[in-house]
Amino acid sequence: MALLHRMSGECIKSELDLFTVPLTQTVIEKNGYLEVAPLSAISYSAPLEFFIAGNGDDYLDLNNTMLYLRVKITGPDGADIAHPAKVGPINYLAATMFSQVDVTLGDRLISQSSGTHPYRCIIESLLNYGKDTLESIFSAGLFHKDTAGHMDVHDPAGRNEGLTKRSLYTGRSSEVELLAPIHSDIFFQEKLLINGLDLKLRFIRAKDEFCLMRSDDLAYKLHIAAASLFVKKVSVSPPVRLAHAQTLLSTTAKYPIDRVCLKSFSIPAGSRVSNQENLFLGTLPKSIVIGMVDNDAFTGSYEKNPFAFKHYNLEFLAVYVDGQQFPAKPLQRDVLQNFVEDGKAEETVVAEVLKNVPSRSVKNSRYILDKMSKAKGLSSWNESGEFVFRGMNGDLRDGWSFYAPLAN
């Protein structure tokens, strides 16, 4: 039979592989969840701290470790609310109620301390998971997406359907149980954490003004009634443990991670132009996602949704690496005339960064343009796979201009 090309060899299809049997997994003997209580009693303002000792033979599956919370909303004096109150939690409360999460392995802090943890959680969720996943698995963390165009509606009885759904769980100071993964770099890789290494997590609360949205003038409070960390422990066969121990005598364990770095900066009211110099100096990121919110929403306001990303009449946006502009043709937009055209280009950029994700919540150009989440691929190779990117070094800055002066 003629071949397509002289260098093309023959192959056999799996349907005709009749004489092999599947391989048998013997290295993992069993696994199960261990419930870990906080180090100290839960108080209103103190951080939640968990400690998992590294002694013993079990490895840890960080990718499947979950945080369990039982929370409720109370009045300003801490008393339960007896009447239907006009207050509800922000989206994905199980993760976004913490402004910062510190992860320590052994005696080394390996996480970023920036106070922007809620934005990492919400952006990762929207850009990496589809509607079905968010409405099923993530609903355990009280993820109910806010209604586009009505995200700043802070009355639970208003047109923001996400806020309405979330408030039904917390009405009259009802306790709601929440479950969410840990949004930290090392928890998003699949390798097991080797035994003999202590793990410590510290969850720092965000302000009540950030976590809650209300339509009256009461200073409601969010209380944590109970908290646990469900850690998945894995029992590995003795020969593998021994082989790991012997190898550790001559080298270290390797855990490749995709590091996420969040930075925040303010643009003064009345500005039409903004340039952020030395945004990244040294190692450059593979991609950038930019979102803009009101300053008072970022710092915490009962009347503002902290995740109401807006375009603010942005008409020009580009980043510069050692003076070279990305993209070659900057993103330009007249909010009244070129809405759809730039939206299509924006969808292409986002799709390049996320092309291997089968489904995601940000699904059309109009929504992406409305939210103004700008994703820019800066790597010379934008594929994902079982390899690492060659690091790029340089000086990265960005430039913005707005159609009208910023109101706030």
N, C-alpha and C positions, 0 to 999 in steps of 0.2 A: 504494500500500500504506500502510495506516495506521501511524503511528509510535506508540511507547509513550508519548511525551510530546512536547508541542509544542516543547520546547527541545532535544529529542534529534535529532541529525543522523544522516545515513547514514554507514556505514563500508564498507570493502571488506576482505575477508579475504585473508590472505597466500596462500591456495591459488589465488586468482584474480589475483594480481599476476604477470602473464605476460610483462611487457615490461621488467623491470629485471634487472640482473645484480649480483652481490655487489661491494662495494667492494674495491679492491686495496690491500693494505698495502705501502707503499714506504719508510716512514721508518726501519724497523729492517732493516739490511742483513744482519747475522749476529750470532750470540751463541755463547758458549762459556765453559767453566769454566777458571779459572786457579788452580793450586794454589800457595798461599802458605805458606812455612815460617815457624816462629817466629823472632823477632828474635834470640834467643839459644838456646844449647843447653838442652835440657830437663833440669831437675833436680827432685829430690824435692819440695822445698818452695817453689820459686820460681814466681811466676805465669807463665802463658803469655801472650806478647804478640805481636800480629800488626800489621803496618803495610802498608797499601796506598796507594802514592803516587798522587796525583791527576793526575800528568802524563799526557799522551797524549789521544787523542780518544774513548776508550771510556767509556761510562757504566756504572754498577754497578747490578745488580739485587739489592738487599739482601734482598728477600723470598724469594729462592731461593739465598741463601748458606748454606753448611753447614759445620759443624765436624766434622772427622774425628779420631778418637782410636784408639790401640791401647794397651790397658791390661792389667794383670795384677795379681793379688793374691799377695803374698809373705809369708814369715814375718817375725817381729820384726827379724831381722838382715838382711833384704833378700834372703835366699836363697830359691830356689824351693821350693815345698812338694811333697815327693815322695809323700806319702800323701793320701788323701781327707780334706780338712780340713772342719770344721764351720763354714764361713764362706761368706757370699754378699754380693753388693752390694745396695744399696737400689734402689728402682724408678727407671727412666729415668736410669740412671747417666750417660749421655753429657751430660746437662744438669744434673742435680742434684749432681754431684760438685764443682761450683763454687759457692762461697758468694756470689760477687759477680762481675758482668761490667760493666766500664767501657767505654763507647763514646765516643770522641772524634772530632768532625768538625772538621777544621782544627786550631785550638788551643783548642776549647771542649768541655768534658765535657758530654754531653747525657743521660747515664743517671743513675739513682738509685743511690747507694752506701749500702746498708743491711744487707748480709749476709744477706738473706732470699731470694736468687735461687732456691734449690731449691724453695721454696714457690710462687713465681710459676710455675715450670715445671710443677709437678705439678698445680696448680689450673687453670692455663690448659689443660692437656692434658685433664683430666677434664671440664671444663665446656664445652669448645669442639669436641671431637672425639668421634665415635662409636666403638663397639666395633670395627667393621671397620677403621677407620683406625688405631686404637691398636694393634691386633694385627697390622697389616701394615706400614705405613710407619714407625710409631713403634717397632716392634720392632727396627729398625736401631739405635736408641739404647738398647736393652736395656729397653724398656718391657714389663713383664709384671705386670699388676695384682695387688696383694696380695689375699689371700682375706679378705673381710669376716668379722669375728668372730675372725680368727686373725692379724691384722696384726702383733701383737707377738710372734708365734712366731718366735724367732730361730735355730731349728735348721733347716738346709736340708732335713733329712729329716722335718720336721714337717708340720703341716697347712696351712701357708701355701704354696699352690701357686705363687704368684708368685715367692717367694724360692727355691723348689726349682728352677723353670725357669731363673732367672738364675744360680744357682750351678752349673748344668750347663755353662755357657759358661766359667766361671772356675776350675773345679776343677783341682787339681794345677798351679797357677800358669800355666794356659793363657792365652795372649794372645788377647784378644777385640777385634775391630774394631767401632767404634761410629761412628754418623753421626747428627747431630741439627741442627735449625735453631737459630738464635740467638734466644733469648727476651729481646728488648729492643724498646722501643717502635718505633723507626724501622725495625726489620726486619719489622714486621707491617703495613707499608703498601706499596702496589704501585708507587708512583712510582719512576722510576729516579734514582739519585744522580748529579747532574750532574758532568761531568769538571772537573778543576782543583781538586778538594777532597780533601785527604788524609783517610784513615780509619784509626783506630787502635783495636784491641780488646785488652783486658786481662782475662784470666780468672784469678781468684784461687781457689785450691783450698780446699775444705772439709776439715775434719779427718777422719782415717781413722775415728775413732770415730763420725762422722756418716754416712760413706759405706758402712760395712760393718756387717753383723750376724753374730754368731757365737754358738755355744753352748758353747765351751770358754773357757779363760782366757788365750789367747795374744793378744798385741797385733799383729794382722795389719796389713799396710800395702798401700796401693793405689798402684801405680806407673804413670806414663804412659811408655810405651816410644816412642811416636811421636805427632805431632800435626801437622795441616795445616788450613788454612782454604781451602775451595773457594769462590772468589768468581766469580759469574757476571758476565762482562763483555759488554756489548752495544754493537755498532757501529751508530751512528746516521748517517743520511744527512747529507752536508755542508750542504745547505740548512737542515735543522733545527738543526744545531749553530750555524750562522751566525746564525739567527734567535734562538736562545737567547742567544748572546753579545751580540747587539745589545740584547736586552731587559734583560739583566743590567746594562747601563750606566745604566738608569733605575730599576730595581727589583730585588727579591731573589726567589730561587726559593722557592716555598711547599711545605712538606711537612706537611700535616695528619696528626696522629697521635692515637691514643687513649692517653693517658698512664696508666700503671699505677703506683700508689704503694702500697708495702707498709710497714706499720708493725707492730711487735711490742711487747708489754708483758706484764709478769708480774703474776699475781694470787697473793698470798701463800697458803701452805698454811694451812688452817683457816678460810679466809674463806667467808662465805656471800653476801656482797654486794660488788659492785665497780662503781665508776663511773669512767670515763675522761674527764676533762675536756679540752676543747680538742683533741679528737682530730683535727679539721680546723678550722683557723682561717683564714678567707678564702675561696678558691675551694673549693666543695664538689664531691664526686665524684658521678657519675651513679648509681653503684650501689656497694654494699659486699658483699664476701664475707668472712665471719668463720669461722675455724677454730681449734680448741683442741687443743693437744697437751701431753704431759708436759714439764716444764721440762728434765729431763735428756735427753729425746729431742731437744729443740730445740737444746741446746748440744752434743749428741753423746754417744751411749752405744752400745757394741757390742751391748747387750742390748735396745735399744729401736728401734722403727721410727719415724723422724722424721715419717712421714706417716700415723701412726695417729691420725686425728682422732676425738675422743670428745666425748660430750655432758656428762660430769661432773655428771649430775643437774641440768642447767640447767632452771629452771622459769620464768624471766622474762627477756626480752631485748627492748630497745627502743632506738632512737636518737632524739636530740632535736636539732632544728635551730632555733636561736634560741628554745628553749623549747617548740617544737611537736613533739609526739611522732609518730614514724613506726615502724610503722604506727599508725593511730588506735587499733586494738585490739592491744595488745602481744602478742608471741609468748609464750604461757604453756604450760607443759608439766609434768604430773605423770608421771614416768617409769614409774609402775606402772599408771596408769589411763587416761591420755589419749594413748597412743602414736600410734594411727592418725589421730585427728582432727587433731592438730597437724601430722602428717606430710603430710596432704593439703593443708593450707593452705600448708605450706612448699613443696610441689611447685609450687603455683600461683605463688608468689613467684619461684621460680627460673625457671619457664617464662616469666614476663613479661620477665625480663631477657634470656633467651636464646631468645626465640620464633622468631627467624629462623635459628637453627642447626638444620639438618635432623635431626641425630642427635647425641647426646652420651652420654658414658659413665655419668654420673649419671642414671639413667633411671626410678627409682621413688621414691615418697615414703618407703618404709621405709629404703632405703639412704641417702637424703638426711638423714633424721632421725637415723639411726645416726651418720653422720659429722659432723652438726651444722655443715655448711657453710651459713651463713646469708647468703643474697643478698637485698639490700633495694634496690628501685628508689627513688631519691630525686629523680629528675628529674620535672618536671611532664609530660613526654612521653617514654614509654618505647619508642618505635619506633626502629628502625635504618634508615638510608638514606643517600642521597647528600646529606647536609646536616650541619651542625654544630649542637650544642645551645647554646642561650643560657646563658652561664655563670651560676651561682648562687653568691652569697657569703653567708657566715654563720659561725656558731660551732656545730660539731657535737660532741656528746658522746654516750656510750652508758651504759646501765645494765643490770646483770646481777644476778640472784639465783639461788642454787642450793638444791636440795632438801635437801642435806646439806653439811657443811663439806668443803672440798677436802682430799683426802689429800696431794696434792703439787702 
